């Protein structure tokens, strides 16, 4: 079991929802935290409420200069958890170019910007822990999820490639793939969300992953079997079930 107490973790995307819930649990577990998001007001309030030490560092993952400054301010860290994300639901028939590009720029390219500053330093030290947040929606293309599920699929593929390359380097990579979590983002959905989790429930799942030696954790478990099992379906069956027409 991985020891978290006494470690310093940089949480990117910690201002609300899952990021905030995970910050609370890591702080209670004895971690020192560096909290980042675009705005700092909510982060300052969170830092003041946490039982452990926490530093607030503003970071806009869509801006390379902001990421460079944030990484420098974060200093030497034991681990980084990437939780930043954007989400707007719409199908390809109603393509929104600005929102699609924004989702890719934060969910995927934003992660790459942060990793570009974190990974080389960890490799040089031969020690580090990286946790990326994918999604059950990233296992296979879904209707009405042009920007989000595709960007999450890219992030999940990135985590898999990093896990291949960094095995034996001292740098551990883990991937958390949650289902629906009650947040400001999922409030945009106008459909029933099966197995909807509260942020604290999802944070518990990520904590279990972080303490383990496993590469990935998909949750809720029963719901995840639907998405992971869909990869086994032939195209004609998958699209008849999920595409509808």
Buried (B, 14 or more C-beta within 10 A) or exposed (E): EEEBEEBBBBBBBBBBBBBBBBBBBBBEBEBBBBBBBBEBEBBBEBBEEBEBEBBBBBBBBBBBEBBBBBBEBBEEBBBBBBBBBBBBBBEEEEEEEEBBEBBBBBBBBBBBBBBEBBBEBBBEEEBBBBBBBBBBBBBBBBBBBBBBBBBBBBBBEBBBEBBEEBEEBEBBBBBBBBBBBBBEBBEEEEEEEEBBBBBBBBBBBBBEBBEEEEBBBBBBEEBBEEBBEBEEBEEEEBBEEEEEE
